Amino acid sequence: EIIVAIQDFKSRFPHSVVKPGSALLFTKLSNGSFNMEFDGENLGVIESNWLATNFFMAYLSSKKPISQPAKESFASGFEALLKKL
């Protein structure tokens, strides 16, 4: 099941070069699925709670994040959201 989810993720990922300024949006849906969008185009939903959870855990890892700027942006956005509560 995990291998199928990873293969599905790879097959949906843009096959072209992702240029700076492009928008890749990954969303964990309320049912645990993983949604992918690229520059406003929906690339599809992967029905895998494991993929959704582990993607974000790896992306935001405290020891070695995949993207430090994304981690900082997420933290800032989360802090702003908490201030609104």
Biopython code that builds the backbone (N, CA, C, O; Angstrom):
import numpy as np
from Bio.PDB.StructureBuilder import StructureBuilder

atoms = [
    (1, "GLU", "N", (0.823, -1.194, 0.000)),
    (1, "GLU", "CA", (0.000, 0.000, 0.000)),
    (1, "GLU", "C", (0.874, 1.267, 0.000)),
    (1, "GLU", "O", (0.571, 2.240, -0.691)),
    (2, "ILE", "N", (1.950, 1.239, 0.779)),
    (2, "ILE", "CA", (2.851, 2.394, 0.858)),
    (2, "ILE", "C", (3.579, 2.592, -0.467)),
    (2, "ILE", "O", (3.705, 3.718, -0.949)),
    (3, "ILE", "N", (4.051, 1.513, -1.046)),
    (3, "ILE", "CA", (4.763, 1.608, -2.330)),
    (3, "ILE", "C", (3.829, 2.134, -3.415)),
    (3, "ILE", "O", (4.236, 2.952, -4.241)),
    (4, "VAL", "N", (2.599, 1.679, -3.419)),
    (4, "VAL", "CA", (1.615, 2.148, -4.402)),
    (4, "VAL", "C", (1.385, 3.646, -4.228)),
    (4, "VAL", "O", (1.317, 4.376, -5.217)),
    (5, "ALA", "N", (1.265, 4.116, -2.983)),
    (5, "ALA", "CA", (1.053, 5.541, -2.725)),
    (5, "ALA", "C", (2.241, 6.374, -3.206)),
    (5, "ALA", "O", (2.056, 7.437, -3.798)),
    (6, "ILE", "N", (3.454, 5.894, -2.953)),
    (6, "ILE", "CA", (4.657, 6.616, -3.398)),
    (6, "ILE", "C", (4.728, 6.646, -4.921)),
    (6, "ILE", "O", (5.061, 7.679, -5.502)),
    (7, "GLN", "N", (4.422, 5.541, -5.569)),
    (7, "GLN", "CA", (4.424, 5.503, -7.030)),
    (7, "GLN", "C", (3.366, 6.445, -7.604)),
    (7, "GLN", "O", (3.598, 7.118, -8.608)),
    (8, "ASP", "N", (2.205, 6.482, -6.954)),
    (8, "ASP", "CA", (1.128, 7.385, -7.386)),
    (8, "ASP", "C", (1.585, 8.835, -7.245)),
    (8, "ASP", "O", (1.354, 9.645, -8.143)),
    (9, "PHE", "N", (2.229, 9.168, -6.131)),
    (9, "PHE", "CA", (2.767, 10.511, -5.913)),
    (9, "PHE", "C", (3.753, 10.884, -7.015)),
    (9, "PHE", "O", (3.649, 11.962, -7.601)),
    (10, "LYS", "N", (4.698, 10.008, -7.299)),
    (10, "LYS", "CA", (5.706, 10.276, -8.338)),
    (10, "LYS", "C", (5.062, 10.467, -9.705)),
    (10, "LYS", "O", (5.489, 11.325, -10.477)),
    (11, "SER", "N", (4.048, 9.682, -10.007)),
    (11, "SER", "CA", (3.414, 9.773, -11.331)),
    (11, "SER", "C", (2.641, 11.077, -11.505)),
    (11, "SER", "O", (2.471, 11.548, -12.629)),
    (12, "ARG", "N", (2.177, 11.660, -10.414)),
    (12, "ARG", "CA", (1.398, 12.901, -10.489)),
    (12, "ARG", "C", (2.277, 14.146, -10.425)),
    (12, "ARG", "O", (1.843, 15.233, -10.805)),
    (13, "PHE", "N", (3.497, 13.991, -9.951)),
    (13, "PHE", "CA", (4.392, 15.138, -9.801)),
    (13, "PHE", "C", (4.710, 15.700, -11.179)),
    (13, "PHE", "O", (4.849, 14.934, -12.133)),
    (14, "PRO", "N", (4.832, 17.042, -11.309)),
    (14, "PRO", "CA", (5.123, 17.641, -12.621)),
    (14, "PRO", "C", (6.381, 17.040, -13.246)),
    (14, "PRO", "O", (7.411, 16.900, -12.586)),
    (15, "HIS", "N", (6.281, 16.692, -14.516)),
    (15, "HIS", "CA", (7.415, 16.087, -15.221)),
    (15, "HIS", "C", (8.339, 17.144, -15.816)),
    (15, "HIS", "O", (9.429, 16.828, -16.295)),
    (16, "SER", "N", (7.902, 18.387, -15.785)),
    (16, "SER", "CA", (8.732, 19.473, -16.290)),
    (16, "SER", "C", (9.545, 20.063, -15.131)),
    (16, "SER", "O", (9.341, 19.708, -13.971)),
    (17, "VAL", "N", (10.454, 20.955, -15.464)),
    (17, "VAL", "CA", (11.236, 21.650, -14.445)),
    (17, "VAL", "C", (10.307, 22.602, -13.696)),
    (17, "VAL", "O", (9.574, 23.380, -14.308)),
    (18, "VAL", "N", (10.346, 22.533, -12.383)),
    (18, "VAL", "CA", (9.547, 23.440, -11.567)),
    (18, "VAL", "C", (10.358, 24.715, -11.391)),
    (18, "VAL", "O", (11.371, 24.735, -10.693)),
    (19, "LYS", "N", (9.894, 25.772, -12.035)),
    (19, "LYS", "CA", (10.633, 27.027, -12.047)),
    (19, "LYS", "C", (10.392, 27.814, -10.762)),
    (19, "LYS", "O", (9.340, 27.682, -10.136)),
    (20, "PRO", "N", (11.372, 28.635, -10.370)),
    (20, "PRO", "CA", (11.169, 29.502, -9.198)),
    (20, "PRO", "C", (9.910, 30.346, -9.389)),
    (20, "PRO", "O", (9.655, 30.865, -10.476)),
    (21, "GLY", "N", (9.139, 30.474, -8.332)),
    (21, "GLY", "CA", (7.894, 31.231, -8.394)),
    (21, "GLY", "C", (6.689, 30.371, -8.717)),
    (21, "GLY", "O", (5.552, 30.827, -8.602)),
    (22, "SER", "N", (6.927, 29.123, -9.122)),
    (22, "SER", "CA", (5.809, 28.208, -9.372)),
    (22, "SER", "C", (5.184, 27.822, -8.037)),
    (22, "SER", "O", (5.856, 27.811, -7.005)),
    (23, "ALA", "N", (3.912, 27.511, -8.068)),
    (23, "ALA", "CA", (3.203, 27.145, -6.844)),
    (23, "ALA", "C", (2.914, 25.655, -6.824)),
    (23, "ALA", "O", (2.146, 25.150, -7.643)),
    (24, "LEU", "N", (3.529, 24.960, -5.891)),
    (24, "LEU", "CA", (3.209, 23.564, -5.618)),
    (24, "LEU", "C", (2.464, 23.556, -4.300)),
    (24, "LEU", "O", (3.001, 23.992, -3.281)),
    (25, "LEU", "N", (1.244, 23.070, -4.304)),
    (25, "LEU", "CA", (0.424, 23.068, -3.109)),
    (25, "LEU", "C", (0.083, 21.630, -2.739)),
    (25, "LEU", "O", (-0.516, 20.895, -3.523)),
    (26, "PHE", "N", (0.471, 21.251, -1.543)),
    (26, "PHE", "CA", (0.177, 19.926, -1.015)),
    (26, "PHE", "C", (-0.745, 20.101, 0.180)),
    (26, "PHE", "O", (-0.468, 20.905, 1.070)),
    (27, "THR", "N", (-1.836, 19.353, 0.200)),
    (27, "THR", "CA", (-2.831, 19.493, 1.258)),
    (27, "THR", "C", (-3.201, 18.126, 1.802)),
    (27, "THR", "O", (-3.461, 17.186, 1.052)),
    (28, "LYS", "N", (-3.218, 18.038, 3.134)),
    (28, "LYS", "CA", (-3.759, 16.840, 3.770)),
    (28, "LYS", "C", (-5.229, 17.131, 4.033)),
    (28, "LYS", "O", (-5.560, 18.035, 4.801)),
    (29, "LEU", "N", (-6.101, 16.373, 3.403)),
    (29, "LEU", "CA", (-7.536, 16.591, 3.516)),
    (29, "LEU", "C", (-8.071, 16.013, 4.822)),
    (29, "LEU", "O", (-7.405, 15.199, 5.463)),
    (30, "SER", "N", (-9.251, 16.425, 5.210)),
    (30, "SER", "CA", (-9.820, 15.998, 6.487)),
    (30, "SER", "C", (-10.007, 14.481, 6.583)),
    (30, "SER", "O", (-10.038, 13.928, 7.682)),
    (31, "ASN", "N", (-10.130, 13.816, 5.449)),
    (31, "ASN", "CA", (-10.279, 12.355, 5.472)),
    (31, "ASN", "C", (-8.925, 11.637, 5.444)),
    (31, "ASN", "O", (-8.877, 10.409, 5.385)),
    (32, "GLY", "N", (-7.813, 12.408, 5.487)),
    (32, "GLY", "CA", (-6.484, 11.821, 5.512)),
    (32, "GLY", "C", (-5.838, 11.691, 4.149)),
    (32, "GLY", "O", (-4.674, 11.301, 4.062)),
    (33, "SER", "N", (-6.552, 12.003, 3.087)),
    (33, "SER", "CA", (-6.000, 11.920, 1.732)),
    (33, "SER", "C", (-5.008, 13.051, 1.488)),
    (33, "SER", "O", (-4.940, 14.012, 2.254)),
    (34, "PHE", "N", (-4.247, 12.923, 0.419)),
    (34, "PHE", "CA", (-3.180, 13.867, 0.064)),
    (34, "PHE", "C", (-3.524, 14.472, -1.293)),
    (34, "PHE", "O", (-3.585, 13.758, -2.293)),
    (35, "ASN", "N", (-3.749, 15.792, -1.332)),
    (35, "ASN", "CA", (-4.101, 16.481, -2.577)),
    (35, "ASN", "C", (-2.882, 17.230, -3.108)),
    (35, "ASN", "O", (-2.108, 17.791, -2.332)),
    (36, "MET", "N", (-2.712, 17.239, -4.426)),
    (36, "MET", "CA", (-1.581, 17.910, -5.073)),
    (36, "MET", "C", (-2.085, 18.890, -6.122)),
    (36, "MET", "O", (-2.956, 18.561, -6.927)),
    (37, "GLU", "N", (-1.519, 20.118, -6.106)),
    (37, "GLU", "CA", (-1.818, 21.124, -7.118)),
    (37, "GLU", "C", (-0.515, 21.739, -7.597)),
    (37, "GLU", "O", (0.441, 21.875, -6.833)),
    (38, "PHE", "N", (-0.487, 22.112, -8.881)),
    (38, "PHE", "CA", (0.679, 22.770, -9.455)),
    (38, "PHE", "C", (0.202, 23.946, -10.279)),
    (38, "PHE", "O", (-0.496, 23.770, -11.278)),
    (39, "ASP", "N", (0.577, 25.155, -9.863)),
    (39, "ASP", "CA", (0.170, 26.394, -10.536)),
    (39, "ASP", "C", (-1.332, 26.429, -10.803)),
    (39, "ASP", "O", (-1.764, 26.772, -11.903)),
    (40, "GLY", "N", (-2.127, 26.074, -9.791)),
    (40, "GLY", "CA", (-3.582, 26.134, -9.885)),
    (40, "GLY", "C", (-4.242, 24.939, -10.538)),
    (40, "GLY", "O", (-5.469, 24.848, -10.549)),
    (41, "GLU", "N", (-3.457, 24.017, -11.083)),
    (41, "GLU", "CA", (-4.020, 22.821, -11.713)),
    (41, "GLU", "C", (-4.001, 21.670, -10.714)),
    (41, "GLU", "O", (-2.954, 21.328, -10.164)),
    (42, "ASN", "N", (-5.165, 21.080, -10.486)),
    (42, "ASN", "CA", (-5.241, 19.960, -9.556)),
    (42, "ASN", "C", (-4.625, 18.726, -10.209)),
    (42, "ASN", "O", (-5.057, 18.289, -11.276)),
    (43, "LEU", "N", (-3.607, 18.173, -9.548)),
    (43, "LEU", "CA", (-2.935, 16.979, -10.059)),
    (43, "LEU", "C", (-3.567, 15.706, -9.536)),
    (43, "LEU", "O", (-3.243, 14.611, -9.995)),
    (44, "GLY", "N", (-4.465, 15.845, -8.579)),
    (44, "GLY", "CA", (-5.195, 14.691, -8.089)),
    (44, "GLY", "C", (-5.014, 14.439, -6.606)),
    (44, "GLY", "O", (-4.204, 15.071, -5.928)),
    (45, "VAL", "N", (-5.799, 13.495, -6.138)),
    (45, "VAL", "CA", (-5.811, 13.109, -4.731)),
    (45, "VAL", "C", (-5.276, 11.691, -4.607)),
    (45, "VAL", "O", (-5.646, 10.800, -5.372)),
    (46, "ILE", "N", (-4.409, 11.500, -3.639)),
    (46, "ILE", "CA", (-3.880, 10.171, -3.342)),
    (46, "ILE", "C", (-4.519, 9.731, -2.030)),
    (46, "ILE", "O", (-4.376, 10.396, -1.005)),
    (47, "GLU", "N", (-5.208, 8.634, -2.071)),
    (47, "GLU", "CA", (-5.927, 8.130, -0.896)),
    (47, "GLU", "C", (-4.956, 7.381, 0.011)),
    (47, "GLU", "O", (-4.977, 6.153, 0.082)),
    (48, "SER", "N", (-4.103, 8.143, 0.704)),
    (48, "SER", "CA", (-3.133, 7.509, 1.592)),
    (48, "SER", "C", (-2.829, 8.433, 2.766)),
    (48, "SER", "O", (-2.105, 9.420, 2.628)),
    (49, "ASN", "N", (-3.390, 8.097, 3.911)),
    (49, "ASN", "CA", (-3.104, 8.850, 5.119)),
    (49, "ASN", "C", (-1.615, 8.735, 5.463)),
    (49, "ASN", "O", (-1.015, 9.691, 5.955)),
    (50, "TRP", "N", (-1.025, 7.575, 5.206)),
    (50, "TRP", "CA", (0.399, 7.387, 5.486)),
    (50, "TRP", "C", (1.233, 8.390, 4.689)),
    (50, "TRP", "O", (2.125, 9.029, 5.247)),
    (51, "LEU", "N", (0.956, 8.534, 3.403)),
    (51, "LEU", "CA", (1.715, 9.460, 2.565)),
    (51, "LEU", "C", (1.525, 10.892, 3.044)),
    (51, "LEU", "O", (2.497, 11.634, 3.181)),
    (52, "ALA", "N", (0.285, 11.284, 3.299)),
    (52, "ALA", "CA", (0.009, 12.651, 3.732)),
    (52, "ALA", "C", (0.745, 12.978, 5.025)),
    (52, "ALA", "O", (1.382, 14.026, 5.130)),
    (53, "THR", "N", (0.660, 12.106, 5.988)),
    (53, "THR", "CA", (1.303, 12.342, 7.284)),
    (53, "THR", "C", (2.815, 12.373, 7.153)),
    (53, "THR", "O", (3.456, 13.294, 7.658)),
    (54, "ASN", "N", (3.394, 11.393, 6.491)),
    (54, "ASN", "CA", (4.851, 11.307, 6.415)),
    (54, "ASN", "C", (5.463, 12.357, 5.502)),
    (54, "ASN", "O", (6.601, 12.768, 5.728)),
    (55, "PHE", "N", (4.753, 12.800, 4.489)),
    (55, "PHE", "CA", (5.252, 13.882, 3.638)),
    (55, "PHE", "C", (5.474, 15.135, 4.474)),
    (55, "PHE", "O", (6.541, 15.746, 4.422)),
    (56, "PHE", "N", (4.453, 15.514, 5.247)),
    (56, "PHE", "CA", (4.576, 16.732, 6.041)),
    (56, "PHE", "C", (5.551, 16.569, 7.199)),
    (56, "PHE", "O", (6.236, 17.524, 7.564)),
    (57, "MET", "N", (5.624, 15.395, 7.772)),
    (57, "MET", "CA", (6.593, 15.164, 8.851)),
    (57, "MET", "C", (8.016, 15.314, 8.319)),
    (57, "MET", "O", (8.864, 15.905, 8.988)),
    (58, "ALA", "N", (8.287, 14.792, 7.132)),
    (58, "ALA", "CA", (9.622, 14.915, 6.540)),
    (58, "ALA", "C", (9.896, 16.350, 6.119)),
    (58, "ALA", "O", (11.006, 16.854, 6.290)),
    (59, "TYR", "N", (8.896, 16.994, 5.575)),
    (59, "TYR", "CA", (9.064, 18.362, 5.073)),
    (59, "TYR", "C", (9.382, 19.330, 6.194)),
    (59, "TYR", "O", (10.149, 20.276, 6.012)),
    (60, "LEU", "N", (8.790, 19.091, 7.354)),
    (60, "LEU", "CA", (8.936, 20.017, 8.471)),
    (60, "LEU", "C", (9.838, 19.479, 9.585)),
    (60, "LEU", "O", (9.871, 20.040, 10.680)),
    (61, "SER", "N", (10.549, 18.424, 9.318)),
    (61, "SER", "CA", (11.431, 17.823, 10.309)),
    (61, "SER", "C", (12.310, 18.869, 10.983)),
    (61, "SER", "O", (12.829, 19.777, 10.333)),
    (62, "SER", "N", (12.467, 18.729, 12.285)),
    (62, "SER", "CA", (13.275, 19.709, 13.009)),
    (62, "SER", "C", (14.771, 19.495, 12.799)),
    (62, "SER", "O", (15.546, 20.447, 12.884)),
    (63, "LYS", "N", (15.187, 18.264, 12.528)),
    (63, "LYS", "CA", (16.615, 17.982, 12.373)),
    (63, "LYS", "C", (17.140, 18.334, 10.991)),
    (63, "LYS", "O", (18.190, 18.963, 10.864)),
    (64, "LYS", "N", (16.423, 17.935, 9.967)),
    (64, "LYS", "CA", (16.902, 18.152, 8.606)),
    (64, "LYS", "C", (15.711, 18.339, 7.674)),
    (64, "LYS", "O", (15.362, 17.423, 6.929)),
    (65, "PRO", "N", (15.077, 19.523, 7.706)),
    (65, "PRO", "CA", (13.889, 19.724, 6.865)),
    (65, "PRO", "C", (14.234, 19.722, 5.380)),
    (65, "PRO", "O", (15.335, 20.107, 4.988)),
    (66, "ILE", "N", (13.292, 19.290, 4.567)),
    (66, "ILE", "CA", (13.479, 19.300, 3.122)),
    (66, "ILE", "C", (13.618, 20.738, 2.641)),
    (66, "ILE", "O", (14.403, 21.031, 1.739)),
    (67, "SER", "N", (12.840, 21.636, 3.260)),
    (67, "SER", "CA", (12.874, 23.044, 2.863)),
    (67, "SER", "C", (12.824, 23.931, 4.110)),
    (67, "SER", "O", (11.774, 24.068, 4.738)),
    (68, "GLN", "N", (13.947, 24.522, 4.461)),
    (68, "GLN", "CA", (13.988, 25.405, 5.621)),
    (68, "GLN", "C", (13.077, 26.620, 5.427)),
    (68, "GLN", "O", (12.365, 26.991, 6.361)),
    (69, "PRO", "N", (13.073, 27.262, 4.231)),
    (69, "PRO", "CA", (12.157, 28.394, 4.043)),
    (69, "PRO", "C", (10.683, 27.990, 4.210)),
    (69, "PRO", "O", (9.892, 28.750, 4.769)),
    (70, "ALA", "N", (10.320, 26.810, 3.732)),
    (70, "ALA", "CA", (8.935, 26.354, 3.883)),
    (70, "ALA", "C", (8.619, 26.118, 5.354)),
    (70, "ALA", "O", (7.528, 26.447, 5.819)),
    (71, "LYS", "N", (9.559, 25.555, 6.076)),
    (71, "LYS", "CA", (9.368, 25.316, 7.501)),
    (71, "LYS", "C", (9.158, 26.639, 8.233)),
    (71, "LYS", "O", (8.268, 26.742, 9.077)),
    (72, "GLU", "N", (9.958, 27.639, 7.924)),
    (72, "GLU", "CA", (9.834, 28.954, 8.564)),
    (72, "GLU", "C", (8.515, 29.626, 8.183)),
    (72, "GLU", "O", (7.874, 30.254, 9.026)),
    (73, "SER", "N", (8.109, 29.499, 6.930)),
    (73, "SER", "CA", (6.850, 30.075, 6.474)),
    (73, "SER", "C", (5.672, 29.416, 7.192)),
    (73, "SER", "O", (4.737, 30.093, 7.617)),
    (74, "PHE", "N", (5.726, 28.117, 7.319)),
    (74, "PHE", "CA", (4.682, 27.367, 8.016)),
    (74, "PHE", "C", (4.590, 27.832, 9.466)),
    (74, "PHE", "O", (3.494, 28.064, 9.977)),
    (75, "ALA", "N", (5.736, 27.969, 10.129)),
    (75, "ALA", "CA", (5.757, 28.397, 11.527)),
    (75, "ALA", "C", (5.179, 29.801, 11.681)),
    (75, "ALA", "O", (4.411, 30.059, 12.608)),
    (76, "SER", "N", (5.542, 30.704, 10.782)),
    (76, "SER", "CA", (5.020, 32.074, 10.835)),
    (76, "SER", "C", (3.509, 32.096, 10.621)),
    (76, "SER", "O", (2.785, 32.796, 11.330)),
    (77, "GLY", "N", (3.044, 31.334, 9.653)),
    (77, "GLY", "CA", (1.613, 31.267, 9.371)),
    (77, "GLY", "C", (0.836, 30.666, 10.526)),
    (77, "GLY", "O", (-0.258, 31.122, 10.856)),
    (78, "PHE", "N", (1.405, 29.645, 11.135)),
    (78, "PHE", "CA", (0.747, 28.993, 12.267)),
    (78, "PHE", "C", (0.674, 29.954, 13.452)),
    (78, "PHE", "O", (-0.343, 30.019, 14.142)),
    (79, "GLU", "N", (1.748, 30.692, 13.683)),
    (79, "GLU", "CA", (1.771, 31.676, 14.769)),
    (79, "GLU", "C", (0.725, 32.763, 14.525)),
    (79, "GLU", "O", (0.018, 33.154, 15.455)),
    (80, "ALA", "N", (0.617, 33.252, 13.301)),
    (80, "ALA", "CA", (-0.385, 34.274, 12.971)),
    (80, "ALA", "C", (-1.799, 33.732, 13.169)),
    (80, "ALA", "O", (-2.679, 34.446, 13.648)),
    (81, "LEU", "N", (-2.013, 32.480, 12.803)),
    (81, "LEU", "CA", (-3.323, 31.857, 12.975)),
    (81, "LEU", "C", (-3.681, 31.766, 14.453)),
    (81, "LEU", "O", (-4.822, 32.033, 14.831)),
    (82, "LEU", "N", (-2.725, 31.393, 15.286)),
    (82, "LEU", "CA", (-2.983, 31.297, 16.715)),
    (82, "LEU", "C", (-3.307, 32.649, 17.333)),
    (82, "LEU", "O", (-4.112, 32.731, 18.261)),
    (83, "LYS", "N", (-2.690, 33.705, 16.829)),
    (83, "LYS", "CA", (-2.957, 35.043, 17.353)),
    (83, "LYS", "C", (-4.389, 35.491, 17.062)),
    (83, "LYS", "O", (-4.942, 36.318, 17.787)),
    (84, "LYS", "N", (-4.986, 34.949, 16.006)),
    (84, "LYS", "CA", (-6.366, 35.299, 15.651)),
    (84, "LYS", "C", (-7.381, 34.625, 16.553)),
    (84, "LYS", "O", (-8.531, 35.058, 16.625)),
    (85, "LEU", "N", (-6.969, 33.569, 17.243)),
    (85, "LEU", "CA", (-7.903, 32.825, 18.092)),
    (85, "LEU", "C", (-8.181, 33.512, 19.399)),
    (85, "LEU", "O", (-8.948, 33.001, 20.215)),
]
sb = StructureBuilder()
sb.init_structure("model")
sb.init_model(0)
sb.init_chain("A")
sb.init_seg("    ")
for serial, (resi, resn, name, xyz) in enumerate(atoms, 1):
    if name == "N":
        sb.init_residue(resn, " ", resi, " ")
    sb.init_atom(name, np.array(xyz, "f"), 0.0, 1.0, " ", f" {name:<3s}", serial, name[0])
structure = sb.get_structure()
